[in-house]
Amino acid sequence: MPEQAYHPYTVIIIVTVNNKSMGVIVDSVSDVIFIDKKHIQPVDLFASSTNTKYIHGIVF
């Protein structure tokens, strides 16, 4: 993909991996929601054919 110039609407998502925070620049975001940790389900409820190595949990 070609490099894109930053602009006032550039979206950066902050993620934490192994207790380290980092910013990930993405093309766009359609919605932002806040979820209480008690609603996050373990990944074993996810489809077994999906690689869940980098998924901490899911919300239905």
PyMOL Python script that loads the backbone (N, CA, C, O; Angstrom):
from pymol import cmd

cmd.read_pdbstr("""\
ATOM      1  N   MET A   1       0.842  -1.179   0.000  1.00  0.00           N
ATOM      2  CA  MET A   1       0.000   0.000   0.000  1.00  0.00           C
ATOM      3  C   MET A   1       0.889   1.245   0.000  1.00  0.00           C
ATOM      4  O   MET A   1       1.921   1.279   0.670  1.00  0.00           O
ATOM      5  N   PRO A   2       0.494   2.234  -0.733  1.00  0.00           N
ATOM      6  CA  PRO A   2       1.300   3.461  -0.751  1.00  0.00           C
ATOM      7  C   PRO A   2       1.171   4.229   0.556  1.00  0.00           C
ATOM      8  O   PRO A   2       0.136   4.178   1.221  1.00  0.00           O
ATOM      9  N   GLU A   3       2.225   4.936   0.914  1.00  0.00           N
ATOM     10  CA  GLU A   3       2.221   5.749   2.130  1.00  0.00           C
ATOM     11  C   GLU A   3       1.232   6.901   1.977  1.00  0.00           C
ATOM     12  O   GLU A   3       1.137   7.515   0.915  1.00  0.00           O
ATOM     13  N   GLN A   4       0.505   7.183   3.044  1.00  0.00           N
ATOM     14  CA  GLN A   4      -0.471   8.268   3.038  1.00  0.00           C
ATOM     15  C   GLN A   4       0.023   9.406   3.930  1.00  0.00           C
ATOM     16  O   GLN A   4       0.659   9.167   4.956  1.00  0.00           O
ATOM     17  N   ALA A   5      -0.266  10.619   3.540  1.00  0.00           N
ATOM     18  CA  ALA A   5       0.116  11.774   4.356  1.00  0.00           C
ATOM     19  C   ALA A   5      -0.820  11.883   5.559  1.00  0.00           C
ATOM     20  O   ALA A   5      -2.002  11.553   5.458  1.00  0.00           O
ATOM     21  N   TYR A   6      -0.295  12.345   6.701  1.00  0.00           N
ATOM     22  CA  TYR A   6      -1.129  12.577   7.872  1.00  0.00           C
ATOM     23  C   TYR A   6      -1.946  13.848   7.658  1.00  0.00           C
ATOM     24  O   TYR A   6      -1.499  14.774   6.980  1.00  0.00           O
ATOM     25  N   HIS A   7      -3.138  13.888   8.236  1.00  0.00           N
ATOM     26  CA  HIS A   7      -4.020  15.042   8.124  1.00  0.00           C
ATOM     27  C   HIS A   7      -4.799  15.172   9.432  1.00  0.00           C
ATOM     28  O   HIS A   7      -4.665  14.311  10.300  1.00  0.00           O
ATOM     29  N   PRO A   8      -5.605  16.216   9.601  1.00  0.00           N
ATOM     30  CA  PRO A   8      -6.327  16.405  10.870  1.00  0.00           C
ATOM     31  C   PRO A   8      -7.248  15.239  11.261  1.00  0.00           C
ATOM     32  O   PRO A   8      -7.600  15.107  12.433  1.00  0.00           O
ATOM     33  N   TYR A   9      -7.637  14.405  10.313  1.00  0.00           N
ATOM     34  CA  TYR A   9      -8.528  13.279  10.603  1.00  0.00           C
ATOM     35  C   TYR A   9      -7.807  11.932  10.643  1.00  0.00           C
ATOM     36  O   TYR A   9      -8.456  10.886  10.617  1.00  0.00           O
ATOM     37  N   THR A  10      -6.486  11.946  10.706  1.00  0.00           N
ATOM     38  CA  THR A  10      -5.725  10.709  10.844  1.00  0.00           C
ATOM     39  C   THR A  10      -6.138  10.030  12.146  1.00  0.00           C
ATOM     40  O   THR A  10      -6.227  10.679  13.188  1.00  0.00           O
ATOM     41  N   VAL A  11      -6.390   8.724  12.087  1.00  0.00           N
ATOM     42  CA  VAL A  11      -6.879   7.978  13.250  1.00  0.00           C
ATOM     43  C   VAL A  11      -5.750   7.128  13.818  1.00  0.00           C
ATOM     44  O   VAL A  11      -5.098   6.374  13.097  1.00  0.00           O
ATOM     45  N   ILE A  12      -5.532   7.262  15.124  1.00  0.00           N
ATOM     46  CA  ILE A  12      -4.537   6.457  15.828  1.00  0.00           C
ATOM     47  C   ILE A  12      -5.252   5.717  16.947  1.00  0.00           C
ATOM     48  O   ILE A  12      -5.893   6.334  17.797  1.00  0.00           O
ATOM     49  N   ILE A  13      -5.141   4.392  16.946  1.00  0.00           N
ATOM     50  CA  ILE A  13      -5.727   3.569  18.001  1.00  0.00           C
ATOM     51  C   ILE A  13      -4.600   3.194  18.954  1.00  0.00           C
ATOM     52  O   ILE A  13      -3.550   2.714  18.527  1.00  0.00           O
ATOM     53  N   ILE A  14      -4.821   3.414  20.239  1.00  0.00           N
ATOM     54  CA  ILE A  14      -3.834   3.065  21.257  1.00  0.00           C
ATOM     55  C   ILE A  14      -4.151   1.660  21.754  1.00  0.00           C
ATOM     56  O   ILE A  14      -5.260   1.396  22.218  1.00  0.00           O
ATOM     57  N   VAL A  15      -3.183   0.768  21.656  1.00  0.00           N
ATOM     58  CA  VAL A  15      -3.357  -0.613  22.118  1.00  0.00           C
ATOM     59  C   VAL A  15      -2.258  -0.938  23.128  1.00  0.00           C
ATOM     60  O   VAL A  15      -1.180  -0.343  23.106  1.00  0.00           O
ATOM     61  N   THR A  16      -2.545  -1.880  24.002  1.00  0.00           N
ATOM     62  CA  THR A  16      -1.562  -2.332  24.974  1.00  0.00           C
ATOM     63  C   THR A  16      -1.276  -3.800  24.731  1.00  0.00           C
ATOM     64  O   THR A  16      -2.187  -4.628  24.750  1.00  0.00           O
ATOM     65  N   VAL A  17      -0.005  -4.126  24.501  1.00  0.00           N
ATOM     66  CA  VAL A  17       0.435  -5.490  24.255  1.00  0.00           C
ATOM     67  C   VAL A  17       1.597  -5.771  25.196  1.00  0.00           C
ATOM     68  O   VAL A  17       2.592  -5.046  25.198  1.00  0.00           O
ATOM     69  N   ASN A  18       1.470  -6.831  26.000  1.00  0.00           N
ATOM     70  CA  ASN A  18       2.520  -7.177  26.966  1.00  0.00           C
ATOM     71  C   ASN A  18       2.917  -5.982  27.832  1.00  0.00           C
ATOM     72  O   ASN A  18       4.102  -5.717  28.034  1.00  0.00           O
ATOM     73  N   ASN A  19       1.912  -5.267  28.339  1.00  0.00           N
ATOM     74  CA  ASN A  19       2.105  -4.103  29.210  1.00  0.00           C
ATOM     75  C   ASN A  19       2.841  -2.943  28.546  1.00  0.00           C
ATOM     76  O   ASN A  19       3.373  -2.078  29.242  1.00  0.00           O
ATOM     77  N   LYS A  20       2.881  -2.907  27.221  1.00  0.00           N
ATOM     78  CA  LYS A  20       3.477  -1.795  26.489  1.00  0.00           C
ATOM     79  C   LYS A  20       2.392  -1.172  25.614  1.00  0.00           C
ATOM     80  O   LYS A  20       1.711  -1.872  24.864  1.00  0.00           O
ATOM     81  N   SER A  21       2.236   0.148  25.713  1.00  0.00           N
ATOM     82  CA  SER A  21       1.239   0.847  24.893  1.00  0.00           C
ATOM     83  C   SER A  21       1.892   1.341  23.616  1.00  0.00           C
ATOM     84  O   SER A  21       3.053   1.750  23.610  1.00  0.00           O
ATOM     85  N   MET A  22       1.122   1.295  22.529  1.00  0.00           N
ATOM     86  CA  MET A  22       1.615   1.782  21.249  1.00  0.00           C
ATOM     87  C   MET A  22       0.443   2.327  20.446  1.00  0.00           C
ATOM     88  O   MET A  22      -0.709   1.966  20.683  1.00  0.00           O
ATOM     89  N   GLY A  23       0.747   3.191  19.503  1.00  0.00           N
ATOM     90  CA  GLY A  23      -0.267   3.731  18.619  1.00  0.00           C
ATOM     91  C   GLY A  23      -0.239   3.013  17.289  1.00  0.00           C
ATOM     92  O   GLY A  23       0.829   2.760  16.731  1.00  0.00           O
ATOM     93  N   VAL A  24      -1.409   2.687  16.783  1.00  0.00           N
ATOM     94  CA  VAL A  24      -1.538   2.029  15.482  1.00  0.00           C
ATOM     95  C   VAL A  24      -2.353   2.956  14.587  1.00  0.00           C
ATOM     96  O   VAL A  24      -3.498   3.278  14.901  1.00  0.00           O
ATOM     97  N   ILE A  25      -1.768   3.380  13.482  1.00  0.00           N
ATOM     98  CA  ILE A  25      -2.480   4.256  12.550  1.00  0.00           C
ATOM     99  C   ILE A  25      -3.347   3.391  11.649  1.00  0.00           C
ATOM    100  O   ILE A  25      -2.868   2.427  11.052  1.00  0.00           O
ATOM    101  N   VAL A  26      -4.627   3.743  11.554  1.00  0.00           N
ATOM    102  CA  VAL A  26      -5.581   2.979  10.756  1.00  0.00           C
ATOM    103  C   VAL A  26      -6.234   3.883   9.718  1.00  0.00           C
ATOM    104  O   VAL A  26      -6.176   5.108   9.824  1.00  0.00           O
ATOM    105  N   ASP A  27      -6.855   3.270   8.715  1.00  0.00           N
ATOM    106  CA  ASP A  27      -7.503   4.043   7.654  1.00  0.00           C
ATOM    107  C   ASP A  27      -8.712   4.815   8.164  1.00  0.00           C
ATOM    108  O   ASP A  27      -8.921   5.971   7.799  1.00  0.00           O
ATOM    109  N   SER A  28      -9.514   4.159   9.021  1.00  0.00           N
ATOM    110  CA  SER A  28     -10.711   4.825   9.526  1.00  0.00           C
ATOM    111  C   SER A  28     -11.271   4.059  10.718  1.00  0.00           C
ATOM    112  O   SER A  28     -10.885   2.918  10.975  1.00  0.00           O
ATOM    113  N   VAL A  29     -12.177   4.695  11.434  1.00  0.00           N
ATOM    114  CA  VAL A  29     -12.889   4.082  12.549  1.00  0.00           C
ATOM    115  C   VAL A  29     -14.357   4.419  12.363  1.00  0.00           C
ATOM    116  O   VAL A  29     -14.706   5.579  12.141  1.00  0.00           O
ATOM    117  N   SER A  30     -15.217   3.417  12.450  1.00  0.00           N
ATOM    118  CA  SER A  30     -16.639   3.675  12.251  1.00  0.00           C
ATOM    119  C   SER A  30     -17.387   3.924  13.554  1.00  0.00           C
ATOM    120  O   SER A  30     -18.443   4.557  13.547  1.00  0.00           O
ATOM    121  N   ASP A  31     -16.849   3.430  14.685  1.00  0.00           N
ATOM    122  CA  ASP A  31     -17.537   3.612  15.955  1.00  0.00           C
ATOM    123  C   ASP A  31     -16.557   3.341  17.092  1.00  0.00           C
ATOM    124  O   ASP A  31     -15.612   2.569  16.933  1.00  0.00           O
ATOM    125  N   VAL A  32     -16.782   3.966  18.221  1.00  0.00           N
ATOM    126  CA  VAL A  32     -15.978   3.730  19.416  1.00  0.00           C
ATOM    127  C   VAL A  32     -16.943   3.430  20.553  1.00  0.00           C
ATOM    128  O   VAL A  32     -17.884   4.184  20.800  1.00  0.00           O
ATOM    129  N   ILE A  33     -16.696   2.309  21.247  1.00  0.00           N
ATOM    130  CA  ILE A  33     -17.535   1.955  22.391  1.00  0.00           C
ATOM    131  C   ILE A  33     -16.633   1.573  23.554  1.00  0.00           C
ATOM    132  O   ILE A  33     -15.493   1.154  23.358  1.00  0.00           O
ATOM    133  N   PHE A  34     -17.146   1.721  24.751  1.00  0.00           N
ATOM    134  CA  PHE A  34     -16.420   1.335  25.949  1.00  0.00           C
ATOM    135  C   PHE A  34     -17.114   0.129  26.550  1.00  0.00           C
ATOM    136  O   PHE A  34     -18.332   0.136  26.728  1.00  0.00           O
ATOM    137  N   ILE A  35     -16.342  -0.918  26.869  1.00  0.00           N
ATOM    138  CA  ILE A  35     -16.896  -2.175  27.358  1.00  0.00           C
ATOM    139  C   ILE A  35     -16.274  -2.497  28.706  1.00  0.00           C
ATOM    140  O   ILE A  35     -15.052  -2.482  28.856  1.00  0.00           O
ATOM    141  N   ASP A  36     -17.122  -2.788  29.687  1.00  0.00           N
ATOM    142  CA  ASP A  36     -16.638  -3.204  31.006  1.00  0.00           C
ATOM    143  C   ASP A  36     -15.979  -4.567  30.861  1.00  0.00           C
ATOM    144  O   ASP A  36     -16.484  -5.431  30.144  1.00  0.00           O
ATOM    145  N   LYS A  37     -14.847  -4.765  31.542  1.00  0.00           N
ATOM    146  CA  LYS A  37     -14.098  -6.020  31.435  1.00  0.00           C
ATOM    147  C   LYS A  37     -14.950  -7.245  31.764  1.00  0.00           C
ATOM    148  O   LYS A  37     -14.684  -8.330  31.246  1.00  0.00           O
ATOM    149  N   LYS A  38     -15.965  -7.096  32.611  1.00  0.00           N
ATOM    150  CA  LYS A  38     -16.779  -8.245  32.994  1.00  0.00           C
ATOM    151  C   LYS A  38     -17.602  -8.789  31.818  1.00  0.00           C
ATOM    152  O   LYS A  38     -18.118  -9.904  31.891  1.00  0.00           O
ATOM    153  N   HIS A  39     -17.727  -8.010  30.740  1.00  0.00           N
ATOM    154  CA  HIS A  39     -18.490  -8.454  29.572  1.00  0.00           C
ATOM    155  C   HIS A  39     -17.612  -9.121  28.502  1.00  0.00           C
ATOM    156  O   HIS A  39     -18.128  -9.609  27.496  1.00  0.00           O
ATOM    157  N   ILE A  40     -16.300  -9.144  28.714  1.00  0.00           N
ATOM    158  CA  ILE A  40     -15.387  -9.744  27.738  1.00  0.00           C
ATOM    159  C   ILE A  40     -15.328 -11.249  27.980  1.00  0.00           C
ATOM    160  O   ILE A  40     -15.032 -11.698  29.087  1.00  0.00           O
ATOM    161  N   GLN A  41     -15.613 -12.020  26.936  1.00  0.00           N
ATOM    162  CA  GLN A  41     -15.648 -13.476  27.020  1.00  0.00           C
ATOM    163  C   GLN A  41     -14.308 -14.060  26.601  1.00  0.00           C
ATOM    164  O   GLN A  41     -13.604 -13.461  25.787  1.00  0.00           O
ATOM    165  N   PRO A  42     -13.940 -15.224  27.143  1.00  0.00           N
ATOM    166  CA  PRO A  42     -12.684 -15.871  26.729  1.00  0.00           C
ATOM    167  C   PRO A  42     -12.736 -16.291  25.259  1.00  0.00           C
ATOM    168  O   PRO A  42     -13.810 -16.542  24.713  1.00  0.00           O
ATOM    169  N   VAL A  43     -11.567 -16.364  24.631  1.00  0.00           N
ATOM    170  CA  VAL A  43     -11.516 -16.664  23.201  1.00  0.00           C
ATOM    171  C   VAL A  43     -11.912 -18.088  22.862  1.00  0.00           C
ATOM    172  O   VAL A  43     -12.153 -18.385  21.692  1.00  0.00           O
ATOM    173  N   ASP A  44     -11.987 -18.984  23.844  1.00  0.00           N
ATOM    174  CA  ASP A  44     -12.373 -20.357  23.513  1.00  0.00           C
ATOM    175  C   ASP A  44     -13.823 -20.439  23.034  1.00  0.00           C
ATOM    176  O   ASP A  44     -14.248 -21.476  22.525  1.00  0.00           O
ATOM    177  N   LEU A  45     -14.588 -19.346  23.194  1.00  0.00           N
ATOM    178  CA  LEU A  45     -15.952 -19.309  22.670  1.00  0.00           C
ATOM    179  C   LEU A  45     -15.967 -18.942  21.181  1.00  0.00           C
ATOM    180  O   LEU A  45     -17.004 -19.020  20.523  1.00  0.00           O
ATOM    181  N   PHE A  46     -14.804 -18.544  20.665  1.00  0.00           N
ATOM    182  CA  PHE A  46     -14.672 -18.142  19.271  1.00  0.00           C
ATOM    183  C   PHE A  46     -14.587 -19.379  18.391  1.00  0.00           C
ATOM    184  O   PHE A  46     -14.296 -20.469  18.886  1.00  0.00           O
ATOM    185  N   ALA A  47     -14.831 -19.232  17.121  1.00  0.00           N
ATOM    186  CA  ALA A  47     -14.760 -20.359  16.191  1.00  0.00           C
ATOM    187  C   ALA A  47     -13.381 -21.010  16.242  1.00  0.00           C
ATOM    188  O   ALA A  47     -12.366 -20.314  16.196  1.00  0.00           O
ATOM    189  N   SER A  48     -13.338 -22.304  16.333  1.00  0.00           N
ATOM    190  CA  SER A  48     -12.072 -23.026  16.483  1.00  0.00           C
ATOM    191  C   SER A  48     -11.164 -22.916  15.256  1.00  0.00           C
ATOM    192  O   SER A  48      -9.958 -23.138  15.369  1.00  0.00           O
ATOM    193  N   SER A  49     -11.713 -22.582  14.097  1.00  0.00           N
ATOM    194  CA  SER A  49     -10.894 -22.486  12.888  1.00  0.00           C
ATOM    195  C   SER A  49     -10.194 -21.134  12.767  1.00  0.00           C
ATOM    196  O   SER A  49      -9.434 -20.915  11.823  1.00  0.00           O
ATOM    197  N   THR A  50     -10.442 -20.228  13.708  1.00  0.00           N
ATOM    198  CA  THR A  50      -9.847 -18.899  13.667  1.00  0.00           C
ATOM    199  C   THR A  50      -8.618 -18.850  14.563  1.00  0.00           C
ATOM    200  O   THR A  50      -8.651 -19.330  15.696  1.00  0.00           O
ATOM    201  N   ASN A  51      -7.532 -18.272  14.057  1.00  0.00           N
ATOM    202  CA  ASN A  51      -6.314 -18.115  14.848  1.00  0.00           C
ATOM    203  C   ASN A  51      -6.565 -17.036  15.904  1.00  0.00           C
ATOM    204  O   ASN A  51      -6.761 -15.869  15.562  1.00  0.00           O
ATOM    205  N   THR A  52      -6.559 -17.415  17.171  1.00  0.00           N
ATOM    206  CA  THR A  52      -6.843 -16.470  18.256  1.00  0.00           C
ATOM    207  C   THR A  52      -5.593 -16.087  19.040  1.00  0.00           C
ATOM    208  O   THR A  52      -5.689 -15.614  20.173  1.00  0.00           O
ATOM    209  N   LYS A  53      -4.439 -16.285  18.451  1.00  0.00           N
ATOM    210  CA  LYS A  53      -3.178 -16.005  19.137  1.00  0.00           C
ATOM    211  C   LYS A  53      -3.113 -14.567  19.671  1.00  0.00           C
ATOM    212  O   LYS A  53      -2.581 -14.339  20.757  1.00  0.00           O
ATOM    213  N   TYR A  54      -3.641 -13.614  18.930  1.00  0.00           N
ATOM    214  CA  TYR A  54      -3.539 -12.210  19.320  1.00  0.00           C
ATOM    215  C   TYR A  54      -4.869 -11.637  19.821  1.00  0.00           C
ATOM    216  O   TYR A  54      -5.012 -10.419  19.932  1.00  0.00           O
ATOM    217  N   ILE A  55      -5.819 -12.485  20.118  1.00  0.00           N
ATOM    218  CA  ILE A  55      -7.124 -12.027  20.614  1.00  0.00           C
ATOM    219  C   ILE A  55      -7.216 -12.311  22.098  1.00  0.00           C
ATOM    220  O   ILE A  55      -7.112 -13.463  22.521  1.00  0.00           O
ATOM    221  N   HIS A  56      -7.410 -11.276  22.889  1.00  0.00           N
ATOM    222  CA  HIS A  56      -7.503 -11.436  24.351  1.00  0.00           C
ATOM    223  C   HIS A  56      -8.894 -11.924  24.748  1.00  0.00           C
ATOM    224  O   HIS A  56      -9.024 -12.765  25.637  1.00  0.00           O
ATOM    225  N   GLY A  57      -9.930 -11.404  24.097  1.00  0.00           N
ATOM    226  CA  GLY A  57     -11.298 -11.797  24.420  1.00  0.00           C
ATOM    227  C   GLY A  57     -12.243 -11.223  23.380  1.00  0.00           C
ATOM    228  O   GLY A  57     -11.839 -10.454  22.508  1.00  0.00           O
ATOM    229  N   ILE A  58     -13.509 -11.609  23.486  1.00  0.00           N
ATOM    230  CA  ILE A  58     -14.511 -11.150  22.541  1.00  0.00           C
ATOM    231  C   ILE A  58     -15.766 -10.712  23.287  1.00  0.00           C
ATOM    232  O   ILE A  58     -15.987 -11.102  24.433  1.00  0.00           O
ATOM    233  N   VAL A  59     -16.577  -9.906  22.630  1.00  0.00           N
ATOM    234  CA  VAL A  59     -17.852  -9.453  23.190  1.00  0.00           C
ATOM    235  C   VAL A  59     -18.932  -9.794  22.182  1.00  0.00           C
ATOM    236  O   VAL A  59     -18.808  -9.495  20.995  1.00  0.00           O
ATOM    237  N   PHE A  60     -19.993 -10.422  22.666  1.00  0.00           N
ATOM    238  CA  PHE A  60     -21.111 -10.781  21.784  1.00  0.00           C
ATOM    239  C   PHE A  60     -22.195  -9.736  21.877  1.00  0.00           C
ATOM    240  O   PHE A  60     -23.224  -9.852  21.212  1.00  0.00           O
TER     241      PHE A  60
END
""", "prot")
cmd.dss("prot")
cmd.show_as("cartoon", "prot")
cmd.util.cbc("prot")
cmd.orient("prot")
